[in-house]
Amino acid sequence: MDDLYDEFGNFIGEASESEDDSQHGVDAGAYEFDEYPEEAPEVTGQELMEIDDEGPSNAVILHEDKQYYPTAQQVYGEDVETMVQEEDAQPLTQPIIAPVEQKKFTIQEADLPPVFFDRTFMTDLMNYPDQIRNIAFAGHLHHGKTALMDMLVLETHDIAEKLEKKTGKKKDEQLRYTDIHILERERGLSVKSAPMSLVLQSSRGKSHLINILDTPGHVNFVDEVASSLRLVDGLVLVVDVVEGVQVNTEQIIKHAVLEDIPLTLVVNKMDRLILELKLPPTDAYFKLKHVIEEVNTMIENTLPGQGEKRRLSPEKGNVLFACSSMGWCFTLQSFAKMYSDTYPTINTEDFAKRLWGDIFYNPVKRSFTRKAVEERAKRSFVNFVLEPIYKLYSHTISQSPEDLKETLASLGISLKPSQYKTDARVLLKLVCEQFFGPCNGFVDMVVEHIPSPAESAEKRLQHYYTGPLDTKVAKAMQECDQDGPLVVQITKLFNTSDAVGFHSFGRVMSGTARPGSQVRVLGEGYSTDDEEDMSMATISDVWIAETRYNIPTDGVPAGNFVLLGGVDNSIVKTATLVPPTLPDDEEAYIFKPITHFTESVFKVAVEPINPSELPKMLDGLRKINKSYPLITTKVEESGEHVILGTGELYMDCVLHDLRRLYAEMEIKVSDPVTRFCETVVETSAIKCYAQTPNKKNKITMVAEPLDQGIAEDIESGKVSIKSDKRTIGKFFEERYGWDLLASRSIWAFGPDELGPNILQDDTLPSEVDKKLLLSVRDTIRQGFSWATREGPLCEEPIRNSKFKIMDVTLAPEAIFRGGGQIIPTSRRACYSSFLMASPRLMEPVYSCSMTGPADSVTSLYTVLARRRGHVLSDGPIAGTPLYRVSGLIPVIDSFGFETDLRIHTQGQATVSLVFDRWSIVPGDPLDKDVILRPLEPASAQATARDFVLKTRRRKGLSEDVSVAKFLEPELFSSLKESGLLDG
């Protein structure tokens, strides 16, 4: 046994046996595998017997060149990836090679669904701006915008068979064709605006291309509405006939009137008057009239004197009555046409004019009068419109199938025998669809009362274009010229179904968007002076957007919506696309950024649970920023990542998308807080001066509060710092009674062009060398801007304050008054004057609007009182058992308010919270006598101090806010001696 191993313990085996076992005549090369095994000759064993004439090869084969075993590539082929893994390196739960997953976060059609129009006809229609209408559906939550969209989709898309195959619970669900996001399906409300382009026919049988944007109705998502309204030429306002004008409807009307967007109205859910409220036809007429008048009152209140011109009224044809769940709609004109089809002698136009208002039909004389003369005389709308609809509903619901068959036959409606046995709701829908026919009335209203892209181009340019209107590019846009230079206005980014990238959605203003075109992407910060916010990109794809599917096309001409691939890299919110060079080498100008009608005041901080996933979270935050128009993300000094949104539901959707769509990861989220602002309520007690570090310059300032309304005027753009001095001067002189000198010496608004603070030069030429002062104007401005961006109380923006430069001493040599010296000094002067002018903290306040039954009103009073809120007004909604209550609640106390209220009212009340205003927090934030005990709520007068200290702690700042930090030491000591300052 010992012979088998040498003295070192290595196995050497038995010599004789190993000799016998080895095969004679087999060369070592025979074990080598050819590089291309398929070309090697087949080995049969016969070759070994053949005599080798050439004799054995004497070539030396190096050890590393020998191949004793085939490689994995030779065994498995070229296309297979092979991996060499360490044993136990992967947990058993993980597959060695994970399958390729196709992530999909949105509902999509597998293929282009069949439609009742020819798609090539649709692309042809795009070339005729006169036949195109660009509209948006907008209104309050659950007023039926998406259902109205479904009605139009079912009329144009051949998907009825597919829907009939659904069973059980899914069969009864609303289609909601434009809700494709996971959250939209789960929550039953729209989160994103959704585009659809449809070919629809008017009552005359003429086809029109209607580009529609279906917008969300929840108050938190009004940013989507604002970005949609920028692209359209007109607005279709959808109002629930029972609830009437709600808080979001008010906001939208206000915005549309101020932006000069044409309005049309859809009074939706008409069946609720019959089936829910069970109103008699005469009362139903008054309810309808009341809802229409509510809208008109809102228009008049927004722009007094303009109401008559913009009036919405059924006889004008810009009001549509609809019941989207039953699939019918009509205007007075389209209803009159139904009569004229049966009685050809009737003149549609004249009859339609008599169908609304105080016009009565006398059945005995068969005539129309202004007064009800006979006993049986009824209002014409009740007699000819409402009563037939009421009868149709009552017969369909109450009659037996045999009787119903006869009744329907007299109306020319025929159903299959099986359909008579269906559920009452389904039967009603089938009957109404046949009775009312397609939605021609809707198309007539849109075509007549909303301008085509060519008609509205000039007005749009005046409103939104920042460049001159006498250039070739502007002319091409005015004429909607599809052969002109390409200009596209992008206002929205939609993520791809796998949420990896984005497609840019916008409107072609001139030219034709074609795949492969190279464009310049001009961001919101681009101007002819500062070309930094610009990048080059190539359009990779051009689609017609249809929400659930996109139609690829080789070009979309001016006047249409377009979805572009490949240009989204540098776009954050909005952008303007122009060609690399414009005709005659003109300068490129952008469209104004969108003016939103609310603010992001709801704030949370996020961090990854696993710190190594920080880059992943940052990438997710970048994508979130692109996806939601009003979201703001920033990093605080302390290093925390902050997200600002409009409200709880908004933030919930944002965080869901961050965790699931854009950065599959777990994140820690802080308790929600809010943004604050800082302001002053008095004029500075003394003139505060600050010296530059080199002691050669001195700036003296005074802070004082602004008159009420100025901050709002600056923010809404009513006055712009870019205007010339005279225009600004005239504005403040006329509106706020400032003297001419003061109003013309405004240097800046801060922290930016639309900032709610003013910097004013109040020095006299006799005391200060104005030429020297103007040389440091920009640097003083920068210091002021820096100061107002983050104030001294808790590094929150300053608001509603005016800083007056009272005196300036400057070094004559330019080298001693550079930016490094002046900017921080200007900031210190702002801070010290601010702290000497009774500083106060401001907090955002939500206006709260509740709709619910009468017994839920008291609950709202109690819940609001517990949260520092109060009720402003309450009252019943006409013609319904519902009440509407409006009040105010501070944002910081509103977290969980909706849930709280729903628990108190057993879910009967719905509430909407909208940012309303900034209000001063009670108490002095610098009052050091206030004692704050942990885990105890602060008293009312200590609220401001409580907020300031907690905010400073959260941001990692020192707790003490001292004016000594910003005042010059000698000024500070003299103030202490005189008793003006304590401690």
C-alpha positions, 0 to 999 in steps of 0.5 A: 500500500505504501508504494502508492505514495512517495515520501511527500504523500503524493499519489504515484499509483502502481506503475504496471497498472497505469501503463496498461490502462493508458491508450497507446497511439493516442496523441495528446492533441486528440483531446484538444477541441477544435475551435469550430466543432461543427467543422471537425470530422466525425471520429469513428475509431477507424482513424486510430488504425490507419497508418500515419505517413507523416509520423507524429508531429514534433511541434511543442504544444505549450501547457497554456495552449492545450485544451483538455475540455471544451469551453462553455461557449463551445458546449452551449453556443454563442448566444448563451451567457455563462457565469462562474459563481462561487459556491454559496455566494447567492442565497437560495431564495434568489435564482442563479440567473434571474428571469428578465422582467418586463415592468409595466405600471400602466394599463395599455392596449396590446395593439391599436384598438379598432375604431369606427373611423379611418386612422389615415383620415384622422391624420389627414384632418390634422392638416386642416386647422379649421376642422380641429378643436383643442379642448380640456374637460375640467371640473370638481371631483366625481362630476363625471369628466372621465365618464364623459370621456368614456362616452366619446370613446365608446362612440368611436372605439369598437370595444363593446364586445371586449367589455361584454366578456367581462364578468362579475364585479368587473362588468359593473365597473365604470370603464374609465378608459383614460385612468391608466395609472395603478393609483387611478384604478385603485382609488377611483379618481384621476391623478394625471391629465390624459389626452385623446384625439377623436374624430367626431361628427356634428349634427350636419354629418361633418367630421371634426378632429377633437383633441381632448385632455381629461383632467383630474377633479381633486383639488390637490391635482389642480397643477395638472389642470393648469398645465393642460389649460395652457395647451387648449383653445377652450374649456368644457366645464363639467358640473354635477347638477346636484352638487352645483359649483364646488370649490374646484369648479370655482378655481377653474372658472376663475383661472379660465376667465383671467387667462381669457380661455373660452368656456362651455358648460356641461350640466352632468348627471341629469338622471340624479334629478329623476332617480335620486332627488325625485324632483318634479319636472318643474322643480328640475327646471329651476334646479338646472337654471340655478346651477347655470346661474351659479357658474355665470355669477362666478364669471361675473365676480371674477371680472366684473362687467365681463359677465354678459359677454361670457355668459353661458346659456342654453339658448346660446348653445354653449350649455350641454345637458348630459348623463354620461353614465347613461351615455346621452347628451343634448343641447337645445339645438340638438333636441329641437333637431330630434323633433324636426326629424319627426315633424319636418315642418318644424324650424330647428333654430326657431324652435330651439330659441323657445325652449328655455327661459320664461316661455310657456306653451299653451296646448289649447291654442298650440302657441308660445307666450311669455305668460301662462295664459291657460290652466294646462300651460307649461314652461316650454323646456318642461313640456318639450324636454324634461317631461319626455325624458321623465316618461322615458325613464319611468316607463323603462323602469316600471313597465313589464317587458311586453308593455315596454316593447309596445311603448318603445316601438312607438318611439322607433326603439327596438331591443333584442328579447334578451335585453328586456330581461337585463338589469334596470340600469343596463336596460335604461342605458340601452334605451337612452342610447337609441333614443338620444343617438350619438353625441352630435350636440356636444360636437356642435357646441364645441365647434361653434363656441370654441375657436380653432387653433388658427383663430386662437393663435394670435391671442395665445401668442399675446398671452404666453409668448415672450418674444416680439410678435412681428418676426417670421417665427411669430407670423408662422405661429399666428397662421398655424403654418405647417411649413414654417419653422418648428416650434413646440410648446411642451407642458407635460411629461408622461412616463413610459409604461415601465417608468424608466423614461419620459415622453414629452407632451405638448402642442405644435405651434408652427411647422411639423414635428417629424422623427429625426428632426434636431431641435434646441430644447429651451428650458424655463430659465432660458432668455436671449441674455442667458442661454445656459438653460438650453440643450440640443436633442433629436426627436426619436419618435412622434406619436398621436397620444391616446392615453392607453395607446400611442399611434406612431406617425411620421409627422404632426402638423401645427395646431395639434397635440403631439407626444415626442420621444427623445427630447425629455432629458433636459426638461424639468417642467415645461419647455419650448422646442425650436430648430437649431437655426431659425430663418434670418438667424432670429433670436429664439424666445420661450413661452412663459412658464405656467401660472399655477393657481395654488401653492405647494405648502405641504412638506415632508422629508425623505431618506432611504432606509438603506443609506447605500441607496441614496443615489437611487432615491435621488434619481427617483426624486428627479423623475418625480420632479418631472412627473408632477407639475407643482412638486418641488424637491430640495436639499436643506442645509442640514442635508435632509431631502425635502418634498413640497406638494399641495396636499395629503393625497398629492403627497401620498401619490408622489411617495407611492410613485417614488417607492414603486415606479421610479426607485423601487426601494423603501424610504423613511418619511418624516411627519408632515410639516409645512412651509413658513414665511417671515414678515414684519408688522412695524417699521424698524425701530432704528436705522440699522447699518452694516459695515463691510469686512474691510470697514470702507463701506457702510449700508443703512436700511429700514424694513417696513410692512407692505400695503395689503395686496401688493404681494399678491399683485407682484406674484400674479404678475400684474406688475413686473420689475422688467417693465420700465420705471414709469410703468412700475411707478404709475402702477404703485402711484394709482393702486396704492397711493405711493408718491412718485419718487418712491414708486420710481426708485424701486430697485428689485422684487425679491427673492426673484422677479415674482417675489413678494418683497420690495427693495427701494432706494430711499437715499437723497442725491444731496447726501449720497453720490448716486453714480457710486451707488448705481455701481453697486446696485446689482450687488446690493440686490443680490444681498437683498435676494439672498436675505429674502430667500432665507430669513433670520428667524428660521431660514424660511422665505421673507414675505410682504416686507419692504427694505428701504436703503436710507444711506450708503457710504462707499469707498471711491476705489472700485476694488474696495467695493466688490461683490465679496464685500457688498453682498454679505453686508447688504444681507446683514443690513436686511436682517438687522433692519428686519429683526428691529421691525417686530418680526412675525412668522407666517403660516399657510392656511387652507380654505376648507369646503365640506359638502354633506347632509345637515347633521354633519355640519355640527361635526365640522364645527367641532373638528375645526375648533380643535385644530385652530380652524373656524367656519366662515359660512354654511348653508343648504345647496338649493334643491338638495338635502345637502349642506355646504360649509366653508371655513379656514384651517392652518395647514400645519393642523390639517394633517389627518383632518379629512379622515377625522371628519369622515369618522365623525360623520360616518363617511357622509361628508366630503371635504376639499382643502385648498391653499387660500392665504398666508396668515400671521401666527399668533405670538412673538417669535422672539419672546424669550419669556415663553416657557415651552414644556415638552409633550404639551401643546403651546398656548395660543400666544406661544405658537409662533415661538414654538414653531420657530424653535422646532423649525430651527431644531429640525434644520440643525440651527442654533436655538437662539435668534439674536439681533446681535449676530447681525448688528455692528458691535458699537450699534448693539452696545449703544442700543442696549445702553439706551434700553431699546434692546433687552438682554 
